[in-house]
Amino acid sequence: MEPQTGNSPLTRSITETRDLSILARQSVISFRFAALSYQSPAKNRHEFHLEGFDKGWRRAGPERHANYTNLDPGNYRFRVRASNSDGIWNEDGISLAIVVVPPFWRTWWGDEDAQKDRFRSCNGLRRERSD
């Protein structure tokens, strides 16, 4: 997705983005990635890991694609690393911090408003019964 188009959460190119906030309703996110080693590109390997979601590194297939659906609100870090045709891994790789912002009703202030509404409802019922 291009920055600042449609429903894109990107404000600039993904290569210049280090952190990203998305709304809970945008919690389906996909990444495509590549390693720039031209000696034998078919032998390049990729692994990815979404910290806070995946239990460990996952091998990417030849399509070099990662897709995540229905992420719960919270903080994540998407990491990618690659090896060249000699099997030498770039252990640092690159990462992107991701925040999935919860819907209003799942925030502490949303819950506080719901508590106030329930309190008002209970008080209203008590007043009706006493009249």
C-alpha positions in Angstrom: 0.0 0.0 0.0 1.3 3.4 -0.8 1.7 6.1 1.9 -1.3 8.4 2.4 -3.6 6.6 0.0 -7.0 5.0 0.8 -6.9 3.3 4.2 -3.1 3.2 4.4 -1.7 3.7 7.8 1.6 4.7 6.2 2.6 8.4 6.3 5.9 7.8 4.3 7.5 4.9 2.4 7.7 1.6 4.4 11.5 1.7 3.9 11.6 4.9 5.9 9.1 3.8 8.6 10.3 2.5 11.9 7.0 2.4 13.7 3.4 2.0 12.7 0.0 2.4 14.4 -3.1 0.7 13.0 -6.6 0.6 14.3 -8.1 -2.7 15.5 -10.3 -2.8 12.4 -7.1 -2.7 10.3 -5.7 -5.7 12.1 -4.9 -7.7 8.9 -1.4 -6.8 7.9 0.9 -8.2 5.2 4.6 -7.8 4.4 6.7 -8.6 1.4 10.4 -8.5 1.6 13.6 -9.1 -0.3 17.4 -9.5 0.4 19.7 -7.7 -2.0 22.4 -10.3 -2.8 22.7 -10.8 -6.5 25.3 -13.5 -6.7 22.8 -16.4 -6.6 19.5 -14.8 -5.6 17.6 -18.1 -5.7 19.7 -19.3 -2.8 18.8 -16.3 -0.5 16.7 -17.3 2.5 14.4 -15.2 4.7 13.0 -15.6 8.1 10.4 -13.4 9.9 9.1 -13.1 13.4 6.3 -11.0 14.9 7.3 -10.5 18.5 4.3 -10.6 20.7 2.6 -13.1 18.4 4.9 -15.8 16.9 6.7 -18.2 19.2 9.9 -18.0 17.1 11.4 -17.3 13.7 9.4 -18.6 10.7 10.9 -19.5 7.4 9.6 -17.6 4.4 8.9 -19.4 1.2 10.0 -18.3 -2.2 7.2 -15.7 -2.2 8.9 -13.8 0.7 5.6 -12.9 2.2 4.2 -12.7 5.8 0.5 -12.3 6.6 -1.1 -11.7 10.0 -4.9 -11.6 10.6 -7.0 -10.5 13.5 -4.2 -9.2 15.7 -5.3 -8.3 19.2 -4.7 -4.7 20.3 -1.2 -4.3 21.7 2.4 -3.8 20.9 4.3 -5.9 18.4 7.6 -5.9 16.5 7.9 -7.4 13.0 11.4 -8.6 12.3 13.0 -9.9 9.1 16.4 -11.4 8.5 18.0 -12.9 5.5 20.9 -15.0 4.4 22.9 -14.8 1.2 23.7 -17.6 -1.2 26.5 -18.8 1.1 24.1 -19.3 4.0 25.5 -16.4 6.0 22.7 -14.8 8.0 22.3 -11.1 8.8 21.4 -11.6 12.4 20.4 -8.0 13.0 17.9 -7.8 10.1 15.4 -5.0 10.1 12.4 -4.4 12.3 9.2 -2.4 12.5 7.3 -1.6 15.7 3.6 -2.0 15.4 0.8 -0.8 17.7 -2.7 -2.1 17.2 -4.9 0.5 18.8 -7.8 -1.0 20.6 -11.4 0.1 19.8 -12.8 2.7 22.2 -14.8 0.3 24.2 -11.7 -1.8 25.0 -9.8 1.1 26.5 -9.7 2.0 30.2 -11.7 5.2 29.5 -14.2 3.4 27.4 -14.7 0.9 30.2 -15.0 3.8 32.7 -17.8 5.4 30.6 -19.6 2.0 30.4 -19.3 1.8 34.2 -20.8 5.3 34.6 -23.7 4.3 32.2 -24.4 1.2 34.2 -24.4 3.3 37.4 -26.8 5.8 35.9 -29.1 3.0 34.8 -29.1 1.4 38.2 -29.9 4.8 39.8 -32.7 5.4 37.3 -34.2 2.0 38.1 -34.0 2.8 41.8 -35.7 6.2 41.4 -38.5 4.6 39.3 -39.2 2.0 42.0 -39.2 4.5 44.8 -41.8 6.8 43.0 
